[in-house]
């Protein structure tokens, strides 16, 4: 396999789901971080994300986003983060990946 190329079997191990941000707040003493509560349909998760320079908490609440859900949990500034939001970034900005139209929270991305 070519270096940097992922097999379909390895890619299939990654789980991505649609989640709706139901709460968001700045993380104290961390200018770049927001603490998000995301509704994944069958559960709610806390996710810490480095998006505070691009979104205010008020802007992000209600958005349906794509979450990498089977990432090993990690403590960030003392908060356990259980997932990662997906975003696109260029030299100037960052934009969260969202879904086109209405779909149930927790739906799997394929």
C-alpha positions in Angstrom: 0.0 0.0 0.0 1.3 3.4 -0.9 2.5 5.5 2.0 -0.2 7.7 3.5 -2.9 5.7 1.8 -5.6 4.2 4.0 -7.2 0.8 3.2 -11.0 0.6 3.1 -10.8 -1.7 6.1 -9.0 0.9 8.2 -11.3 3.7 7.1 -14.3 1.5 8.0 -13.1 1.5 11.6 -13.7 5.3 11.9 -17.2 6.2 13.0 -18.7 9.6 12.0 -22.2 10.7 13.1 -24.4 13.7 12.8 -24.7 15.6 16.1 -26.5 18.8 17.1 -24.8 21.3 19.3 -27.2 22.0 22.2 -24.8 23.9 24.5 -21.6 25.8 24.0 -19.3 27.8 26.3 -15.8 29.1 26.4 -13.2 27.1 28.3 -11.8 29.3 31.1 -8.1 30.3 30.5 -8.2 28.8 27.0 -8.7 31.4 24.2 -9.0 28.9 21.4 -11.3 26.3 23.1 -15.1 25.8 23.3 -16.8 23.2 25.4 -19.7 21.7 23.4 -22.5 19.5 24.4 -23.6 17.5 21.3 -26.8 15.5 21.0 -26.0 12.3 19.1 -29.6 10.9 19.3 -28.9 8.1 21.7 -26.5 10.0 23.9 -25.2 13.5 24.7 -21.4 14.0 24.6 -19.0 16.7 25.8 -16.5 17.7 23.1 -13.7 20.3 23.5 -12.8 21.9 20.2 -10.3 24.5 19.2 -12.8 26.6 17.3 -13.3 29.7 19.6 -11.4 32.0 17.2 -13.9 31.2 14.5 -17.3 30.7 16.3 -18.9 32.2 19.4 -20.9 29.9 21.6 -24.1 31.6 20.4 -23.3 31.0 16.7 -22.7 27.3 17.1 -25.7 26.3 19.3 -28.3 24.6 17.1 -25.8 23.6 14.3 -25.9 20.1 13.0 -22.3 19.0 12.7 -20.2 15.9 11.8 -18.5 14.2 14.8 -15.8 11.6 14.8 -17.3 9.5 17.6 -14.9 6.6 18.2 -11.8 8.6 19.0 -10.2 7.7 22.3 -11.5 10.2 25.0 -8.9 12.8 26.1 -8.7 15.3 28.9 -8.3 18.9 27.6 -8.0 21.6 30.3 -9.4 19.1 32.8 -12.5 18.4 30.7 -13.0 14.9 29.2 -13.6 15.3 25.5 -15.4 12.4 23.8 -15.0 13.0 20.1 -13.9 15.5 17.5 -15.8 17.9 15.3 -14.8 17.9 11.7 -14.0 21.2 10.0 -12.4 22.6 6.8 -9.6 25.2 7.2 -7.7 27.5 4.9 -5.3 30.3 5.6 -8.0 32.7 6.8 -10.8 30.8 8.4 -12.3 27.5 9.7 -15.8 26.2 8.9 -17.5 23.3 10.5 -18.7 20.4 8.3 -22.5 20.4 8.4 -25.2 18.4 6.7 -27.3 19.4 3.8 -31.0 19.4 4.9 -32.6 17.8 7.9 -31.5 14.5 9.2 -31.8 12.8 12.6 -29.2 13.3 15.3 -27.0 10.3 15.5 -27.2 9.3 11.8 -24.1 7.7 10.6 -22.0 9.3 7.9 -21.1 6.9 5.1 
